[in-house]
Amino acid sequence: MTESKRFLLRLDPRLFEALRRWADDDLRSINAQIEYLLTDQARRAGRLPHRRSKPVRPPDAATPDEDEGRIPDRRRSATTAGATPRNVSRR
């Protein structure tokens, strides 16, 4: 694990208390909360690359066509059997 950079950060006491409450709600330390918020905003601003949402598939992993012995996903079979689409409101 790489070593983190350390620096002094001066905050308005009201902002610090708001961050402390938010960190407590999210079960994080204040430091972790500040790092999370800064990382999130840096990614949104395009200053930090986004993490991959899906893990990279190993080259020897079977593709869905090759994996015929697998048990079918019930969600897919339910939608092909005429189930109600999720975007249709149910009243």
C-alpha positions as CSV (number, residue, x, y, z in Angstrom):
1,M,0.0,0.0,0.0
2,T,1.3,3.4,-0.9
3,E,2.0,5.9,1.9
4,S,-0.5,8.8,2.1
5,K,0.7,12.4,1.9
6,R,0.2,14.4,5.0
7,F,-0.6,18.1,5.2
8,L,-2.3,20.5,7.5
9,L,-5.9,21.4,6.6
10,R,-7.7,24.4,8.2
11,L,-11.5,24.2,8.2
12,D,-14.3,26.4,9.5
13,P,-15.5,24.8,12.8
14,R,-19.1,24.6,11.4
15,L,-17.8,22.7,8.3
16,F,-15.7,20.4,10.5
17,E,-18.8,19.5,12.7
18,A,-20.9,18.9,9.6
19,L,-18.2,16.6,8.2
20,R,-17.9,14.9,11.6
21,R,-21.6,14.1,11.7
22,W,-21.6,13.0,8.1
23,A,-18.6,10.7,8.7
24,D,-20.3,9.2,11.8
25,D,-23.4,8.5,9.7
26,D,-21.3,6.8,7.0
27,L,-19.2,4.9,9.7
28,R,-16.0,6.6,8.5
29,S,-13.3,8.7,10.2
30,I,-13.3,12.4,9.4
31,N,-10.2,11.9,7.4
32,A,-11.7,9.0,5.3
33,Q,-14.8,11.1,4.7
34,I,-12.9,14.1,3.5
35,E,-10.8,11.8,1.2
36,Y,-13.9,10.1,-0.1
37,L,-15.6,13.5,-0.9
38,L,-12.5,14.9,-2.6
39,T,-12.0,11.7,-4.6
40,D,-15.6,11.7,-5.7
41,Q,-15.5,15.3,-6.8
42,A,-12.1,14.9,-8.6
43,R,-13.6,11.9,-10.6
44,R,-16.7,13.9,-11.5
45,A,-14.6,16.8,-12.7
46,G,-12.5,14.5,-14.9
47,R,-9.3,15.1,-12.8
48,L,-9.0,11.5,-11.6
49,P,-9.8,8.4,-13.6
50,H,-12.9,6.5,-12.8
51,R,-12.6,3.0,-11.3
52,R,-13.8,0.2,-13.5
53,S,-17.3,-0.8,-12.7
54,K,-16.8,-4.5,-13.7
55,P,-13.7,-6.6,-13.0
56,V,-11.8,-7.5,-16.1
57,R,-12.7,-11.0,-17.3
58,P,-9.8,-13.5,-17.3
59,P,-8.8,-14.6,-20.9
60,D,-9.7,-18.2,-20.2
61,A,-13.2,-17.5,-18.8
62,A,-16.0,-19.0,-20.8
63,T,-18.2,-16.7,-22.8
64,P,-22.0,-17.0,-22.3
65,D,-22.3,-19.0,-25.6
66,E,-19.7,-21.4,-24.4
67,D,-21.2,-21.8,-21.0
68,E,-24.3,-24.0,-21.9
69,G,-24.1,-26.2,-18.8
70,R,-24.8,-23.2,-16.6
71,I,-28.2,-22.9,-14.9
72,P,-30.1,-20.0,-16.6
73,D,-30.7,-16.8,-14.8
74,R,-34.2,-16.7,-13.4
75,R,-34.6,-13.0,-14.1
76,R,-33.9,-13.5,-17.8
77,S,-36.3,-16.4,-18.1
78,A,-39.0,-14.5,-16.3
79,T,-38.8,-11.5,-18.7
80,T,-38.9,-13.8,-21.7
81,A,-42.0,-15.6,-20.2
82,G,-44.0,-12.4,-20.5
83,A,-43.3,-10.8,-17.1
84,T,-44.1,-7.1,-16.6
85,P,-41.1,-4.9,-17.6
86,R,-39.6,-2.9,-14.7
87,N,-40.3,0.5,-16.3
88,V,-44.1,-0.1,-16.4
89,S,-45.8,1.3,-13.4
90,R,-47.9,-1.1,-11.3
91,R,-51.0,0.6,-9.8
